[in-house]
């Protein structure tokens, strides 16, 4: 099954992979990037949605800037997009929102969809607010909405400042990787698996409206373990400097997904483990 798809955040890491997958599957895709429209402007955003006339919307646009009041206001506007549902045409049957695991409170056990929303950091707070607003607006409009809370997504084409690109670049150049002083573990999920979950959610007409599903592997890996895995994959030594990185708002010693609901409701399971994903990413990088 295919149709007309609108992808916001089409110029981002996951968005580029999703657009490629949809087009390969035969969808007519309208991709919106920052160069196309300012999604912090509700009038411009709504006009772009109406012009796309989509059967399905994939809401992937995400703002992160927060240094000034104006930047924070724009990030809230992009990450909540309260105008989105009202702009949808009658033909639209589903909105799939890519949320974030940072919407949750950290916990010592695998996180399922029932753990409290206690966002870690400003970004997590705006993503949580956007998820709640989408669910409420879609329910009033009668549009099926699904929120996929992705854990730590990685793969080819990620932003160069993120951990996997930094580690693999160090393998190539001999640079030293700065690491946080505290223990940091994450559930690393391959970008192609995240894209597959998005597509499955869009096509699952029997998925209850307002469904929230976690997208992760159920396996957490420490930063040092990831560096060691990258050494094995690349066959090159990677120097590290523990304590040289200030860490992130969402760093925690326990951050892992319980992916059972996605498996039960979408028939989705991760297909690429971390070692294979690092190998694929390394093979895709220019030498």
Residue frames as qw, qx, qy, qz and C-alpha x, y, z in Angstrom:
[[0.000, 0.890, 0.456, 0.000, 0.00, 0.00, 0.00],
 [0.404, -0.051, 0.015, 0.913, 1.24, 3.50, -0.79],
 [0.042, 0.872, 0.487, 0.031, -0.22, 6.95, -1.33],
 [0.212, 0.785, -0.068, 0.578, 0.58, 10.59, -0.72],
 [0.703, -0.460, -0.336, 0.427, 2.98, 11.15, 2.19],
 [0.047, 0.905, -0.139, 0.400, 4.08, 14.38, 3.81],
 [0.790, -0.220, -0.310, 0.481, 7.34, 14.23, 5.79],
 [0.104, -0.962, 0.119, -0.222, 8.22, 17.19, 7.98],
 [0.505, -0.685, 0.514, 0.107, 11.88, 17.28, 8.95],
 [0.919, 0.381, 0.098, 0.031, 12.73, 15.65, 5.62],
 [0.443, 0.762, -0.379, 0.282, 16.19, 17.21, 5.66],
 [0.485, -0.657, 0.508, -0.274, 17.09, 15.70, 9.02],
 [0.092, -0.397, 0.913, 0.029, 18.92, 12.47, 9.74],
 [0.405, 0.215, 0.871, -0.175, 15.92, 10.15, 10.10],
 [0.495, 0.656, 0.213, -0.528, 13.85, 12.20, 7.66],
 [0.300, 0.604, -0.593, -0.440, 16.25, 11.63, 4.76],
 [0.073, -0.131, 0.988, 0.042, 16.20, 7.89, 5.35],
 [0.416, 0.418, 0.697, -0.408, 12.40, 7.86, 5.62],
 [0.469, 0.667, -0.094, -0.571, 11.93, 9.82, 2.39],
 [0.197, 0.449, -0.810, -0.322, 14.22, 7.38, 0.55],
 [0.199, 0.079, 0.965, -0.149, 12.30, 4.38, 1.93],
 [0.459, 0.542, 0.473, -0.521, 8.90, 5.81, 1.04],
 [0.433, 0.647, -0.333, -0.533, 9.94, 6.66, -2.51],
 [0.077, 0.301, -0.934, -0.176, 11.42, 3.20, -2.96],
 [0.257, 0.258, 0.890, -0.274, 8.07, 1.78, -1.80],
 [0.117, 0.440, 0.695, 0.557, 6.19, 3.82, -4.42],
 [0.109, -0.770, -0.482, 0.403, 4.83, 6.67, -2.31],
 [0.257, 0.736, 0.150, 0.608, 4.37, 10.18, -3.68],
 [0.582, -0.479, -0.356, 0.552, 6.40, 12.11, -1.11],
 [0.082, 0.877, -0.003, 0.474, 6.38, 15.79, -0.22],
 [0.704, -0.257, -0.356, 0.559, 9.33, 16.49, 2.04],
 [0.081, -0.955, -0.062, -0.278, 9.47, 19.71, 4.04],
 [0.695, -0.045, -0.272, 0.664, 12.82, 21.05, 5.23],
 [0.257, -0.685, -0.226, 0.643, 13.83, 24.26, 6.98],
 [0.165, -0.184, 0.422, 0.872, 14.68, 25.64, 3.55],
 [0.061, -0.408, -0.765, -0.494, 11.10, 24.99, 2.36],
 [0.394, -0.705, -0.332, -0.487, 9.04, 26.40, 5.21],
 [0.023, 0.349, -0.599, 0.720, 9.42, 27.84, 8.70],
 [0.515, -0.378, -0.755, -0.145, 7.41, 25.41, 10.82],
 [0.230, -0.300, -0.533, 0.757, 7.60, 27.84, 13.73],
 [0.273, 0.131, -0.105, -0.947, 5.18, 29.96, 11.67],
 [0.446, 0.246, 0.812, -0.285, 1.73, 28.35, 12.02],
 [0.559, 0.657, 0.090, -0.498, 0.31, 30.05, 8.94],
 [0.337, 0.610, -0.651, -0.300, 3.17, 28.94, 6.70],
 [0.175, -0.187, 0.962, -0.100, 3.16, 25.45, 8.21],
 [0.546, 0.378, 0.627, -0.407, -0.57, 24.97, 7.74],
 [0.543, 0.682, -0.167, -0.462, -0.38, 26.19, 4.13],
 [0.161, 0.500, -0.832, -0.182, 2.40, 23.69, 3.38],
 [0.338, 0.048, 0.913, -0.223, 0.34, 20.83, 4.83],
 [0.588, 0.552, 0.373, -0.459, -2.73, 21.77, 2.80],
 [0.420, 0.685, -0.437, -0.405, -0.66, 22.07, -0.38],
 [0.031, -0.341, 0.937, 0.067, 0.75, 18.56, 0.14],
 [0.776, -0.001, -0.126, -0.618, -2.77, 17.07, 0.47],
 [0.134, 0.369, -0.916, 0.082, -1.40, 13.95, 2.21],
 [0.789, -0.245, -0.494, -0.272, -2.92, 10.59, 3.01],
 [0.808, -0.423, -0.262, 0.314, -0.35, 10.20, 5.78],
 [0.056, 0.905, -0.269, 0.325, 1.81, 12.70, 7.65],
 [0.821, -0.148, -0.319, 0.450, 5.13, 11.75, 9.20],
 [0.162, -0.957, 0.043, -0.236, 5.92, 14.46, 11.74],
 [0.862, -0.073, -0.153, 0.477, 9.70, 14.35, 12.17],
 [0.229, 0.731, -0.112, 0.633, 10.62, 18.03, 12.34],
 [0.684, -0.588, -0.314, 0.296, 12.45, 18.86, 15.56],
 [0.145, 0.857, -0.194, 0.455, 13.95, 22.05, 16.88],
 [0.793, -0.264, -0.368, 0.408, 16.77, 22.03, 19.43],
 [0.291, 0.443, -0.165, 0.832, 17.97, 25.66, 19.68],
 [0.512, -0.716, -0.474, 0.027, 17.54, 27.11, 23.18],
 [0.534, 0.001, -0.224, 0.816, 20.24, 29.71, 23.76],
 [0.069, -0.052, 0.063, -0.994, 17.88, 32.72, 23.62],
 [0.430, 0.323, 0.577, -0.614, 14.20, 33.34, 24.39],
 [0.580, 0.493, -0.231, -0.606, 13.49, 33.61, 20.65],
 [0.340, 0.312, -0.872, -0.164, 15.22, 30.29, 19.97],
 [0.142, 0.076, 0.906, -0.392, 13.33, 28.59, 22.79],
 [0.527, 0.413, 0.296, -0.681, 10.02, 29.94, 21.48],
 [0.556, 0.462, -0.500, -0.477, 10.79, 28.66, 17.97],
 [0.167, 0.198, -0.964, 0.059, 11.78, 25.25, 19.32],
 [0.346, 0.229, 0.725, -0.550, 8.52, 24.98, 21.24],
 [0.579, 0.482, -0.005, -0.658, 6.56, 25.97, 18.13],
 [0.474, 0.412, -0.712, -0.316, 8.29, 23.40, 15.91],
 [0.136, 0.132, -0.963, 0.191, 8.20, 20.56, 18.42],
 [0.314, 0.297, 0.712, -0.554, 4.55, 21.03, 19.36],
 [0.097, -0.038, -0.638, -0.763, 3.08, 22.22, 16.02],
 [0.287, 0.318, 0.719, -0.548, -0.42, 22.71, 17.53],
 [0.478, 0.494, -0.091, -0.720, -1.73, 23.80, 14.12],
 [0.009, 0.270, -0.887, -0.375, -0.83, 20.55, 12.34],
 [0.217, 0.299, 0.926, -0.078, -3.98, 18.49, 12.87],
 [0.321, 0.696, 0.362, -0.531, -6.34, 21.35, 11.95],
 [0.212, 0.631, -0.439, -0.603, -4.49, 21.76, 8.65],
 [0.296, -0.084, 0.927, 0.213, -4.98, 18.14, 7.57],
 [0.469, 0.070, -0.447, -0.758, -7.24, 17.41, 4.60],
 [0.821, -0.102, 0.226, -0.514, -10.19, 15.06, 5.02],
 [0.864, 0.318, -0.382, -0.087, -8.33, 12.39, 3.05],
 [0.171, 0.555, -0.722, 0.375, -5.58, 12.12, 5.70],
 [0.844, -0.283, -0.402, -0.214, -5.91, 8.84, 7.57],
 [0.829, -0.416, -0.197, 0.317, -2.95, 8.97, 9.93],
 [0.094, 0.889, -0.344, 0.287, -0.27, 11.10, 11.55],
 [0.900, -0.171, -0.234, 0.325, 2.87, 9.37, 12.77],
 [0.102, -0.941, 0.241, -0.215, 4.99, 11.45, 15.13],
 [0.760, 0.166, -0.459, 0.430, 8.59, 10.57, 15.87],
 [0.487, -0.852, 0.023, -0.190, 8.91, 11.28, 19.56],
 [0.334, 0.595, -0.616, 0.392, 11.86, 10.83, 21.86],
 [0.721, -0.293, -0.593, 0.206, 12.77, 8.58, 24.75],
 [0.266, 0.094, -0.376, 0.882, 13.86, 11.76, 26.56],
 [0.460, -0.457, -0.222, -0.728, 10.16, 12.37, 27.18],
 [0.816, -0.376, -0.437, -0.048, 10.39, 9.72, 29.91],
 [0.458, -0.780, 0.389, -0.173, 11.84, 9.71, 33.37],
 [0.396, 0.461, -0.790, 0.079, 15.01, 7.67, 33.65],
 [0.834, -0.346, 0.199, -0.379, 14.63, 4.35, 35.44],
 [0.309, -0.513, 0.800, 0.041, 16.61, 1.27, 36.40],
 [0.594, 0.186, 0.783, 0.005, 14.43, -1.10, 34.35],
 [0.201, 0.193, 0.651, 0.706, 13.54, -1.23, 30.64],
 [0.235, 0.290, 0.209, -0.904, 11.14, 1.62, 29.92],
 [0.188, 0.437, 0.841, 0.256, 7.69, 0.68, 28.64],
 [0.001, -0.490, -0.366, -0.791, 4.96, 3.04, 27.47],
 [0.495, -0.729, -0.444, -0.162, 3.40, 3.30, 30.95],
 [0.561, -0.255, -0.297, 0.730, 6.37, 4.91, 32.72],
 [0.026, -0.862, -0.315, 0.396, 5.75, 8.53, 33.78],
 [0.466, 0.706, 0.107, 0.522, 6.44, 11.42, 31.46],
 [0.452, -0.834, 0.023, 0.317, 9.19, 13.29, 33.28],
 [0.683, 0.690, -0.038, 0.236, 11.23, 14.82, 30.46],
 [0.700, -0.403, 0.093, 0.583, 14.98, 15.14, 30.67],
 [0.316, -0.186, 0.273, 0.889, 15.94, 18.61, 29.53],
 [0.313, 0.478, 0.054, -0.819, 14.23, 21.30, 27.50],
 [0.334, 0.224, -0.716, -0.571, 14.15, 19.25, 24.30],
 [0.151, -0.183, -0.970, 0.061, 12.47, 16.32, 26.03],
 [0.149, 0.448, 0.556, -0.684, 9.89, 18.64, 27.56],
 [0.380, 0.431, -0.208, -0.792, 8.94, 20.13, 24.19],
 [0.318, 0.105, -0.868, -0.368, 8.73, 16.68, 22.60],
 [0.036, -0.293, -0.899, 0.322, 6.48, 15.42, 25.40],
 [0.265, 0.485, 0.291, -0.781, 4.22, 18.46, 25.06],
 [0.370, 0.346, -0.511, -0.694, 4.00, 17.91, 21.31],
 [0.201, -0.052, -0.971, -0.118, 3.07, 14.27, 21.73],
 [0.071, 0.424, 0.748, -0.505, 0.26, 15.12, 24.17],
 [0.301, 0.496, 0.012, -0.815, -1.05, 17.93, 21.98],
 [0.315, 0.209, -0.742, -0.553, -1.08, 15.69, 18.90],
 [0.109, -0.209, -0.968, 0.087, -2.96, 12.95, 20.71],
 [0.147, 0.506, 0.557, -0.642, -5.58, 15.38, 22.01],
 [0.313, 0.490, -0.197, -0.789, -6.08, 17.26, 18.74],
 [0.255, 0.145, -0.853, -0.431, -6.20, 14.11, 16.63],
 [0.011, 0.308, 0.918, -0.250, -8.79, 12.54, 18.93],
 [0.255, 0.562, 0.336, -0.712, -11.04, 15.59, 18.57],
 [0.354, 0.500, -0.413, -0.674, -10.62, 15.59, 14.79],
 [0.913, 0.146, 0.298, -0.238, -11.05, 11.81, 14.42],
 [0.572, 0.665, -0.480, -0.004, -7.61, 11.31, 12.85],
 [0.950, -0.247, -0.093, 0.164, -5.57, 8.27, 13.82],
 [0.102, 0.864, -0.432, 0.236, -2.35, 9.40, 15.48],
 [0.939, -0.191, -0.167, 0.230, 0.61, 7.34, 16.65],
 [0.106, -0.906, 0.394, -0.114, 3.62, 8.48, 18.64],
 [0.930, 0.103, -0.239, 0.259, 6.82, 6.47, 18.24],
 [0.353, -0.892, 0.283, -0.012, 9.28, 7.24, 21.01],
 [0.817, 0.425, -0.307, 0.238, 12.65, 6.38, 19.49],
 [0.719, -0.611, 0.082, 0.322, 15.65, 5.65, 21.65],
 [0.223, -0.720, 0.380, 0.536, 19.21, 6.44, 20.46],
 [0.791, 0.576, 0.206, -0.029, 19.03, 6.40, 16.66],
 [0.282, -0.646, 0.528, 0.474, 22.26, 5.99, 14.67],
 [0.764, 0.371, 0.491, 0.192, 23.40, 5.15, 11.15],
 [0.494, 0.147, 0.325, 0.793, 24.87, 6.72, 8.00],
 [0.064, 0.599, 0.326, 0.729, 24.39, 10.44, 7.56],
 [0.468, -0.743, -0.429, 0.212, 23.97, 11.31, 11.23],
 [0.004, 0.981, -0.098, 0.167, 25.07, 14.73, 12.44],
 [0.667, 0.427, -0.464, 0.398, 28.88, 14.78, 12.73],
 [0.120, -0.553, 0.505, -0.652, 28.81, 15.95, 16.35],
 [0.867, -0.298, 0.055, -0.395, 26.92, 12.88, 17.59],
 [0.602, -0.550, 0.578, -0.002, 28.72, 10.05, 19.28],
 [0.863, 0.163, 0.450, 0.163, 28.82, 7.38, 16.56],
 [0.570, 0.782, 0.010, 0.250, 30.08, 9.77, 13.84],
 [0.158, -0.885, 0.411, -0.149, 32.66, 11.18, 16.27],
 [0.741, -0.370, 0.559, 0.037, 33.90, 7.70, 17.20],
 [0.829, 0.359, 0.368, 0.220, 34.10, 6.51, 13.60],
 [0.342, 0.909, -0.126, 0.202, 35.81, 9.73, 12.52],
 [0.397, -0.765, 0.505, -0.051, 38.40, 9.13, 15.24],
 [0.851, -0.041, 0.503, 0.146, 39.02, 5.66, 13.84],
 [0.673, 0.658, 0.207, 0.268, 39.68, 7.26, 10.47],
 [0.229, 0.886, -0.146, 0.377, 41.75, 10.26, 11.57],
 [0.637, 0.044, -0.529, 0.559, 43.40, 9.17, 14.83],
 [0.205, -0.575, 0.134, -0.781, 41.66, 11.89, 16.84],
 [0.130, -0.048, -0.846, 0.514, 40.87, 11.37, 20.52],
 [0.378, -0.545, -0.585, -0.467, 37.22, 10.89, 21.56],
 [0.125, -0.293, 0.498, -0.806, 36.20, 12.92, 24.65],
 [0.476, -0.356, -0.794, -0.127, 33.99, 10.90, 27.00],
 [0.445, -0.709, -0.003, -0.547, 31.82, 11.98, 29.93],
 [0.001, 0.432, -0.772, 0.465, 33.09, 11.33, 33.43],
 [0.623, -0.052, 0.543, -0.560, 29.83, 9.69, 34.56],
 [0.330, 0.079, 0.924, 0.177, 28.52, 6.33, 33.37],
 [0.484, 0.409, -0.059, -0.772, 26.38, 6.75, 30.27],
 [0.304, 0.082, 0.929, 0.193, 24.41, 3.93, 28.66],
 [0.481, 0.358, -0.072, -0.797, 21.98, 4.09, 25.76],
 [0.685, 0.274, 0.674, -0.040, 19.76, 1.84, 23.72],
 [0.024, 0.469, -0.495, -0.731, 21.18, 2.21, 20.20],
 [0.643, 0.437, 0.610, -0.154, 18.65, 1.57, 17.42],
 [0.395, 0.009, 0.594, 0.701, 19.49, 1.41, 13.70],
 [0.243, 0.347, -0.025, -0.905, 17.96, 4.20, 11.62],
 [0.364, 0.033, -0.732, -0.576, 16.52, 1.77, 9.06],
 [0.246, -0.332, -0.893, 0.176, 14.66, -0.03, 11.84],
 [0.056, 0.444, 0.393, -0.803, 13.21, 3.26, 13.08],
 [0.308, 0.245, -0.396, -0.830, 12.07, 4.10, 9.55],
 [0.325, -0.129, -0.896, -0.272, 10.45, 0.69, 9.24],
 [0.101, -0.424, -0.758, 0.486, 8.52, 1.26, 12.47],
 [0.182, 0.394, 0.057, -0.899, 7.28, 4.61, 11.12],
 [0.369, 0.120, -0.636, -0.667, 6.03, 3.03, 7.89],
 [0.277, -0.235, -0.931, 0.027, 4.37, 0.16, 9.73],
 [0.003, 0.430, 0.576, -0.695, 2.58, 2.57, 12.06],
 [0.276, 0.309, -0.195, -0.889, 1.28, 4.58, 9.11],
 [0.448, 0.061, -0.731, -0.511, -0.15, 1.48, 7.45],
 [0.174, -0.176, -0.925, 0.289, -1.59, -0.13, 10.58],
 [0.336, -0.381, -0.278, -0.815, -5.19, 0.99, 10.23],
 [0.708, -0.473, -0.511, -0.120, -6.15, -1.22, 13.19],
 [0.443, 0.027, -0.471, 0.762, -3.76, 0.64, 15.51],
 [0.212, -0.784, -0.556, 0.175, -5.85, 2.37, 18.19],
 [0.185, 0.839, 0.043, 0.510, -5.86, 6.18, 17.91],
 [0.317, -0.857, 0.264, -0.310, -3.37, 7.86, 20.19],
 [0.969, -0.144, -0.076, 0.187, -1.14, 4.79, 20.47],
 [0.069, -0.869, 0.489, -0.035, 2.35, 5.35, 21.90],
 [0.989, 0.051, -0.034, 0.133, 5.04, 2.82, 21.03],
 [0.380, -0.769, 0.441, 0.265, 8.67, 2.65, 22.05],
 [0.827, 0.541, -0.139, 0.064, 11.21, 1.97, 19.32],
 [0.145, -0.758, 0.628, -0.102, 14.43, 0.47, 20.58],
 [0.591, 0.306, -0.743, -0.070, 16.30, -2.79, 20.92],
 [0.846, -0.491, -0.095, -0.182, 15.99, -3.67, 24.59],
 [0.844, -0.080, -0.120, 0.517, 19.80, -3.69, 24.86],
 [0.076, -0.994, 0.076, -0.002, 21.78, -0.85, 26.40],
 [0.820, 0.215, -0.086, 0.523, 25.42, -0.17, 25.71],
 [0.405, -0.788, -0.028, 0.462, 27.86, 2.02, 27.60],
 [0.322, 0.911, -0.203, -0.160, 29.90, 4.63, 25.79],
 [0.229, -0.623, 0.734, 0.142, 33.14, 2.76, 26.44],
 [0.648, 0.114, 0.753, 0.013, 31.55, -0.46, 25.14],
 [0.594, 0.765, 0.214, -0.124, 30.49, 1.32, 21.96],
 [0.117, 0.854, -0.479, -0.164, 34.04, 2.58, 21.40],
 [0.439, -0.339, 0.828, 0.082, 35.38, -0.95, 21.90],
 [0.686, 0.423, 0.590, -0.054, 32.83, -2.30, 19.39],
 [0.439, 0.883, -0.063, -0.153, 33.89, 0.38, 16.90],
 [0.169, -0.687, 0.686, 0.172, 37.53, -0.65, 17.34],
 [0.577, -0.011, 0.814, 0.063, 36.63, -4.23, 16.46],
 [0.607, 0.671, 0.409, -0.115, 34.51, -3.22, 13.47],
 [0.335, 0.919, -0.183, -0.097, 37.04, -0.81, 11.99],
 [0.919, 0.063, -0.085, 0.380, 40.13, -2.75, 12.96],
 [0.340, 0.591, -0.186, 0.707, 41.69, 0.48, 14.20],
 [0.399, -0.328, -0.575, 0.635, 42.61, 1.80, 17.65],
 [0.112, -0.776, -0.291, -0.548, 40.46, 4.63, 18.99],
 [0.338, 0.039, -0.514, 0.787, 41.90, 6.83, 21.74],
 [0.333, -0.764, -0.481, -0.273, 39.56, 8.23, 24.39],
 [0.167, 0.299, -0.409, 0.846, 39.77, 10.96, 27.04],
 [0.397, -0.575, -0.715, 0.030, 37.42, 10.05, 29.93],
 [0.296, -0.688, -0.376, 0.546, 35.99, 13.12, 31.64],
 [0.238, -0.147, 0.274, 0.920, 36.81, 15.47, 28.77],
 [0.175, -0.410, -0.587, -0.676, 33.16, 15.69, 27.63],
 [0.242, -0.186, 0.396, -0.866, 30.67, 17.62, 29.81],
 [0.148, 0.278, 0.935, -0.162, 27.93, 15.09, 29.14],
 [0.207, -0.333, -0.520, -0.759, 24.33, 15.61, 27.99],
 [0.480, -0.265, 0.235, -0.803, 21.12, 16.55, 29.81],
 [0.892, -0.045, -0.096, -0.439, 19.78, 13.05, 29.21],
 [0.453, 0.386, -0.783, 0.179, 22.86, 11.01, 30.13],
 [0.739, -0.412, 0.280, -0.454, 22.06, 8.26, 32.60],
 [0.187, -0.395, 0.899, -0.012, 23.47, 4.94, 33.75],
 [0.347, 0.266, 0.899, -0.036, 20.25, 3.20, 32.69],
 [0.427, 0.494, -0.056, -0.756, 18.44, 4.01, 29.45],
 [0.043, -0.079, 0.941, 0.327, 16.91, 1.07, 27.67],
 [0.557, 0.031, -0.233, -0.796, 13.66, 0.34, 25.85],
 [0.480, 0.128, 0.845, -0.200, 11.03, -2.31, 26.45],
 [0.228, 0.257, -0.511, -0.788, 10.07, -2.92, 22.79],
 [0.215, 0.192, 0.956, -0.054, 7.35, -5.54, 23.35],
 [0.386, 0.621, 0.434, -0.526, 4.39, -3.30, 22.50],
 [0.321, 0.626, -0.406, -0.583, 5.80, -2.41, 19.05],
 [0.019, 0.182, -0.959, -0.218, 6.35, -6.09, 18.36],
 [0.238, 0.358, 0.863, -0.264, 2.81, -6.97, 19.41],
 [0.336, 0.717, 0.357, -0.495, 1.00, -4.12, 17.68],
 [0.365, 0.763, -0.309, -0.434, 3.15, -3.55, 14.58],
 [0.972, 0.151, 0.115, 0.136, 4.90, -6.88, 14.13],
 [0.344, 0.844, -0.313, 0.268, 8.09, -4.82, 14.39],
 [0.815, -0.499, 0.085, 0.283, 11.41, -5.93, 15.81],
 [0.002, -0.854, 0.435, 0.286, 14.90, -4.48, 15.37],
 [0.945, 0.324, 0.029, 0.035, 16.80, -6.30, 12.63],
 [0.573, 0.591, -0.316, 0.471, 20.28, -4.75, 12.94],
 [0.702, -0.609, -0.210, 0.302, 22.35, -5.11, 16.10],
 [0.162, -0.941, 0.147, 0.259, 24.96, -2.56, 17.14],
 [0.532, -0.374, 0.587, 0.482, 27.98, -4.37, 15.69],
 [0.480, 0.415, 0.649, 0.420, 26.35, -4.75, 12.28],
 [0.114, 0.947, 0.301, 0.009, 25.02, -1.19, 12.38],
 [0.308, -0.812, 0.297, 0.396, 28.45, 0.21, 13.15],
 [0.537, -0.094, 0.669, 0.506, 29.91, -1.86, 10.32],
 [0.370, 0.678, 0.569, 0.280, 27.30, -0.56, 7.87],
 [0.053, -0.984, -0.087, 0.144, 27.86, 3.01, 9.00],
 [0.454, -0.597, 0.467, 0.469, 31.63, 2.63, 8.71],
 [0.529, 0.185, 0.684, 0.468, 31.29, 1.17, 5.19],
 [0.251, 0.830, 0.466, 0.174, 29.10, 4.12, 4.13],
 [0.241, -0.899, 0.045, 0.363, 31.54, 6.77, 5.36],
 [0.590, 0.768, -0.205, 0.140, 34.02, 8.35, 2.93],
 [0.850, -0.293, 0.000, 0.438, 37.64, 7.35, 3.47]]
